[in-house]
Amino acid sequence: MLSTLVKTLERHGYGELAVRVATFVDESRGVLVELEEAYTAGRYGYTSYSKEGAERAVRTVRRLVELLDGVVRDVKLG
């Protein structure tokens, strides 16, 4: 979904925002993959995580929410 956001931002002239999102994805790829796996495992099975892993995931999600809040604030619709 984030890659779709990057492409859409680029297509609509928000290159700087696209770069910020793409940079976040590149820097956080490992944690994002772990979050996706946690989502799947939570829906279809059982898994456990270390305290450090959970804290890292929470920090990453907080950064993502801040980034997306900035995108919402900076993108002019209509």
Chimera marker file (.cmm) of the C-alpha trace (Angstrom):
<marker_set name="trace">
<marker id="1" x="0.000" y="0.000" z="0.000" r="1" g="1" b="0" radius="0.5"/>
<marker id="2" x="2.825" y="2.395" z="0.742" r="1" g="1" b="0" radius="0.5"/>
<marker id="3" x="4.337" y="1.823" z="-2.693" r="1" g="1" b="0" radius="0.5"/>
<marker id="4" x="0.957" y="2.706" z="-4.232" r="1" g="1" b="0" radius="0.5"/>
<marker id="5" x="0.938" y="5.879" z="-2.149" r="1" g="1" b="0" radius="0.5"/>
<marker id="6" x="4.432" y="6.781" z="-3.417" r="1" g="1" b="0" radius="0.5"/>
<marker id="7" x="3.394" y="6.277" z="-7.050" r="1" g="1" b="0" radius="0.5"/>
<marker id="8" x="0.193" y="8.276" z="-6.581" r="1" g="1" b="0" radius="0.5"/>
<marker id="9" x="2.017" y="11.147" z="-4.898" r="1" g="1" b="0" radius="0.5"/>
<marker id="10" x="4.539" y="11.225" z="-7.747" r="1" g="1" b="0" radius="0.5"/>
<marker id="11" x="1.811" y="11.145" z="-10.383" r="1" g="1" b="0" radius="0.5"/>
<marker id="12" x="0.048" y="14.116" z="-8.798" r="1" g="1" b="0" radius="0.5"/>
<marker id="13" x="3.122" y="16.294" z="-8.391" r="1" g="1" b="0" radius="0.5"/>
<marker id="14" x="4.006" y="15.603" z="-4.773" r="1" g="1" b="0" radius="0.5"/>
<marker id="15" x="7.543" y="14.402" z="-5.437" r="1" g="1" b="0" radius="0.5"/>
<marker id="16" x="8.978" y="15.551" z="-2.113" r="1" g="1" b="0" radius="0.5"/>
<marker id="17" x="6.296" y="13.713" z="-0.157" r="1" g="1" b="0" radius="0.5"/>
<marker id="18" x="6.815" y="10.643" z="-2.345" r="1" g="1" b="0" radius="0.5"/>
<marker id="19" x="10.522" y="10.678" z="-1.500" r="1" g="1" b="0" radius="0.5"/>
<marker id="20" x="9.784" y="10.977" z="2.227" r="1" g="1" b="0" radius="0.5"/>
<marker id="21" x="7.433" y="7.975" z="2.136" r="1" g="1" b="0" radius="0.5"/>
<marker id="22" x="9.829" y="5.932" z="-0.032" r="1" g="1" b="0" radius="0.5"/>
<marker id="23" x="12.717" y="6.746" z="2.303" r="1" g="1" b="0" radius="0.5"/>
<marker id="24" x="10.673" y="5.645" z="5.307" r="1" g="1" b="0" radius="0.5"/>
<marker id="25" x="9.839" y="2.365" z="3.569" r="1" g="1" b="0" radius="0.5"/>
<marker id="26" x="13.495" y="1.754" z="2.673" r="1" g="1" b="0" radius="0.5"/>
<marker id="27" x="14.671" y="2.518" z="6.216" r="1" g="1" b="0" radius="0.5"/>
<marker id="28" x="11.910" y="0.503" z="7.896" r="1" g="1" b="0" radius="0.5"/>
<marker id="29" x="11.530" y="-2.410" z="5.477" r="1" g="1" b="0" radius="0.5"/>
<marker id="30" x="12.493" y="-5.093" z="8.001" r="1" g="1" b="0" radius="0.5"/>
<marker id="31" x="10.037" y="-3.934" z="10.637" r="1" g="1" b="0" radius="0.5"/>
<marker id="32" x="7.294" y="-3.442" z="8.035" r="1" g="1" b="0" radius="0.5"/>
<marker id="33" x="7.758" y="-7.045" z="6.900" r="1" g="1" b="0" radius="0.5"/>
<marker id="34" x="7.551" y="-8.201" z="10.534" r="1" g="1" b="0" radius="0.5"/>
<marker id="35" x="4.335" y="-6.205" z="11.007" r="1" g="1" b="0" radius="0.5"/>
<marker id="36" x="2.793" y="-7.771" z="7.926" r="1" g="1" b="0" radius="0.5"/>
<marker id="37" x="3.744" y="-11.230" z="9.176" r="1" g="1" b="0" radius="0.5"/>
<marker id="38" x="2.306" y="-10.403" z="12.615" r="1" g="1" b="0" radius="0.5"/>
<marker id="39" x="-0.969" y="-9.352" z="11.014" r="1" g="1" b="0" radius="0.5"/>
<marker id="40" x="-1.245" y="-12.625" z="9.106" r="1" g="1" b="0" radius="0.5"/>
<marker id="41" x="-0.198" y="-14.752" z="12.067" r="1" g="1" b="0" radius="0.5"/>
<marker id="42" x="-2.649" y="-12.920" z="14.320" r="1" g="1" b="0" radius="0.5"/>
<marker id="43" x="-5.522" y="-13.659" z="11.981" r="1" g="1" b="0" radius="0.5"/>
<marker id="44" x="-4.679" y="-17.244" z="11.145" r="1" g="1" b="0" radius="0.5"/>
<marker id="45" x="-2.534" y="-18.624" z="13.896" r="1" g="1" b="0" radius="0.5"/>
<marker id="46" x="-0.391" y="-17.908" z="16.900" r="1" g="1" b="0" radius="0.5"/>
<marker id="47" x="2.957" y="-16.226" z="17.242" r="1" g="1" b="0" radius="0.5"/>
<marker id="48" x="4.999" y="-14.505" z="19.907" r="1" g="1" b="0" radius="0.5"/>
<marker id="49" x="7.468" y="-11.645" z="19.847" r="1" g="1" b="0" radius="0.5"/>
<marker id="50" x="10.178" y="-10.328" z="22.077" r="1" g="1" b="0" radius="0.5"/>
<marker id="51" x="9.652" y="-7.168" z="24.081" r="1" g="1" b="0" radius="0.5"/>
<marker id="52" x="12.338" y="-5.469" z="21.988" r="1" g="1" b="0" radius="0.5"/>
<marker id="53" x="10.672" y="-6.522" z="18.755" r="1" g="1" b="0" radius="0.5"/>
<marker id="54" x="7.315" y="-5.234" z="19.935" r="1" g="1" b="0" radius="0.5"/>
<marker id="55" x="8.828" y="-1.921" z="21.052" r="1" g="1" b="0" radius="0.5"/>
<marker id="56" x="10.572" y="-1.542" z="17.679" r="1" g="1" b="0" radius="0.5"/>
<marker id="57" x="7.285" y="-2.208" z="15.894" r="1" g="1" b="0" radius="0.5"/>
<marker id="58" x="5.432" y="0.369" z="18.005" r="1" g="1" b="0" radius="0.5"/>
<marker id="59" x="8.112" y="3.007" z="17.334" r="1" g="1" b="0" radius="0.5"/>
<marker id="60" x="7.920" y="2.312" z="13.610" r="1" g="1" b="0" radius="0.5"/>
<marker id="61" x="4.133" y="2.539" z="13.538" r="1" g="1" b="0" radius="0.5"/>
<marker id="62" x="4.238" y="5.827" z="15.449" r="1" g="1" b="0" radius="0.5"/>
<marker id="63" x="6.695" y="7.216" z="12.892" r="1" g="1" b="0" radius="0.5"/>
<marker id="64" x="4.468" y="5.969" z="10.069" r="1" g="1" b="0" radius="0.5"/>
<marker id="65" x="1.380" y="7.630" z="11.549" r="1" g="1" b="0" radius="0.5"/>
<marker id="66" x="3.297" y="10.916" z="11.899" r="1" g="1" b="0" radius="0.5"/>
<marker id="67" x="4.470" y="10.627" z="8.292" r="1" g="1" b="0" radius="0.5"/>
<marker id="68" x="0.973" y="9.896" z="7.001" r="1" g="1" b="0" radius="0.5"/>
<marker id="69" x="-0.468" y="12.770" z="9.059" r="1" g="1" b="0" radius="0.5"/>
<marker id="70" x="2.025" y="15.011" z="7.272" r="1" g="1" b="0" radius="0.5"/>
<marker id="71" x="0.961" y="13.665" z="3.884" r="1" g="1" b="0" radius="0.5"/>
<marker id="72" x="-2.695" y="14.319" z="4.710" r="1" g="1" b="0" radius="0.5"/>
<marker id="73" x="-1.832" y="17.837" z="5.876" r="1" g="1" b="0" radius="0.5"/>
<marker id="74" x="0.271" y="18.667" z="2.794" r="1" g="1" b="0" radius="0.5"/>
<marker id="75" x="-1.806" y="17.126" z="0.007" r="1" g="1" b="0" radius="0.5"/>
<marker id="76" x="-4.405" y="19.469" z="-1.416" r="1" g="1" b="0" radius="0.5"/>
<marker id="77" x="-7.492" y="17.609" z="-2.612" r="1" g="1" b="0" radius="0.5"/>
<marker id="78" x="-9.882" y="18.868" z="-5.242" r="1" g="1" b="0" radius="0.5"/>
<link id1="1" id2="2" r="1" g="1" b="0" radius="0.2"/>
<link id1="2" id2="3" r="1" g="1" b="0" radius="0.2"/>
<link id1="3" id2="4" r="1" g="1" b="0" radius="0.2"/>
<link id1="4" id2="5" r="1" g="1" b="0" radius="0.2"/>
<link id1="5" id2="6" r="1" g="1" b="0" radius="0.2"/>
<link id1="6" id2="7" r="1" g="1" b="0" radius="0.2"/>
<link id1="7" id2="8" r="1" g="1" b="0" radius="0.2"/>
<link id1="8" id2="9" r="1" g="1" b="0" radius="0.2"/>
<link id1="9" id2="10" r="1" g="1" b="0" radius="0.2"/>
<link id1="10" id2="11" r="1" g="1" b="0" radius="0.2"/>
<link id1="11" id2="12" r="1" g="1" b="0" radius="0.2"/>
<link id1="12" id2="13" r="1" g="1" b="0" radius="0.2"/>
<link id1="13" id2="14" r="1" g="1" b="0" radius="0.2"/>
<link id1="14" id2="15" r="1" g="1" b="0" radius="0.2"/>
<link id1="15" id2="16" r="1" g="1" b="0" radius="0.2"/>
<link id1="16" id2="17" r="1" g="1" b="0" radius="0.2"/>
<link id1="17" id2="18" r="1" g="1" b="0" radius="0.2"/>
<link id1="18" id2="19" r="1" g="1" b="0" radius="0.2"/>
<link id1="19" id2="20" r="1" g="1" b="0" radius="0.2"/>
<link id1="20" id2="21" r="1" g="1" b="0" radius="0.2"/>
<link id1="21" id2="22" r="1" g="1" b="0" radius="0.2"/>
<link id1="22" id2="23" r="1" g="1" b="0" radius="0.2"/>
<link id1="23" id2="24" r="1" g="1" b="0" radius="0.2"/>
<link id1="24" id2="25" r="1" g="1" b="0" radius="0.2"/>
<link id1="25" id2="26" r="1" g="1" b="0" radius="0.2"/>
<link id1="26" id2="27" r="1" g="1" b="0" radius="0.2"/>
<link id1="27" id2="28" r="1" g="1" b="0" radius="0.2"/>
<link id1="28" id2="29" r="1" g="1" b="0" radius="0.2"/>
<link id1="29" id2="30" r="1" g="1" b="0" radius="0.2"/>
<link id1="30" id2="31" r="1" g="1" b="0" radius="0.2"/>
<link id1="31" id2="32" r="1" g="1" b="0" radius="0.2"/>
<link id1="32" id2="33" r="1" g="1" b="0" radius="0.2"/>
<link id1="33" id2="34" r="1" g="1" b="0" radius="0.2"/>
<link id1="34" id2="35" r="1" g="1" b="0" radius="0.2"/>
<link id1="35" id2="36" r="1" g="1" b="0" radius="0.2"/>
<link id1="36" id2="37" r="1" g="1" b="0" radius="0.2"/>
<link id1="37" id2="38" r="1" g="1" b="0" radius="0.2"/>
<link id1="38" id2="39" r="1" g="1" b="0" radius="0.2"/>
<link id1="39" id2="40" r="1" g="1" b="0" radius="0.2"/>
<link id1="40" id2="41" r="1" g="1" b="0" radius="0.2"/>
<link id1="41" id2="42" r="1" g="1" b="0" radius="0.2"/>
<link id1="42" id2="43" r="1" g="1" b="0" radius="0.2"/>
<link id1="43" id2="44" r="1" g="1" b="0" radius="0.2"/>
<link id1="44" id2="45" r="1" g="1" b="0" radius="0.2"/>
<link id1="45" id2="46" r="1" g="1" b="0" radius="0.2"/>
<link id1="46" id2="47" r="1" g="1" b="0" radius="0.2"/>
<link id1="47" id2="48" r="1" g="1" b="0" radius="0.2"/>
<link id1="48" id2="49" r="1" g="1" b="0" radius="0.2"/>
<link id1="49" id2="50" r="1" g="1" b="0" radius="0.2"/>
<link id1="50" id2="51" r="1" g="1" b="0" radius="0.2"/>
<link id1="51" id2="52" r="1" g="1" b="0" radius="0.2"/>
<link id1="52" id2="53" r="1" g="1" b="0" radius="0.2"/>
<link id1="53" id2="54" r="1" g="1" b="0" radius="0.2"/>
<link id1="54" id2="55" r="1" g="1" b="0" radius="0.2"/>
<link id1="55" id2="56" r="1" g="1" b="0" radius="0.2"/>
<link id1="56" id2="57" r="1" g="1" b="0" radius="0.2"/>
<link id1="57" id2="58" r="1" g="1" b="0" radius="0.2"/>
<link id1="58" id2="59" r="1" g="1" b="0" radius="0.2"/>
<link id1="59" id2="60" r="1" g="1" b="0" radius="0.2"/>
<link id1="60" id2="61" r="1" g="1" b="0" radius="0.2"/>
<link id1="61" id2="62" r="1" g="1" b="0" radius="0.2"/>
<link id1="62" id2="63" r="1" g="1" b="0" radius="0.2"/>
<link id1="63" id2="64" r="1" g="1" b="0" radius="0.2"/>
<link id1="64" id2="65" r="1" g="1" b="0" radius="0.2"/>
<link id1="65" id2="66" r="1" g="1" b="0" radius="0.2"/>
<link id1="66" id2="67" r="1" g="1" b="0" radius="0.2"/>
<link id1="67" id2="68" r="1" g="1" b="0" radius="0.2"/>
<link id1="68" id2="69" r="1" g="1" b="0" radius="0.2"/>
<link id1="69" id2="70" r="1" g="1" b="0" radius="0.2"/>
<link id1="70" id2="71" r="1" g="1" b="0" radius="0.2"/>
<link id1="71" id2="72" r="1" g="1" b="0" radius="0.2"/>
<link id1="72" id2="73" r="1" g="1" b="0" radius="0.2"/>
<link id1="73" id2="74" r="1" g="1" b="0" radius="0.2"/>
<link id1="74" id2="75" r="1" g="1" b="0" radius="0.2"/>
<link id1="75" id2="76" r="1" g="1" b="0" radius="0.2"/>
<link id1="76" id2="77" r="1" g="1" b="0" radius="0.2"/>
<link id1="77" id2="78" r="1" g="1" b="0" radius="0.2"/>
</marker_set>
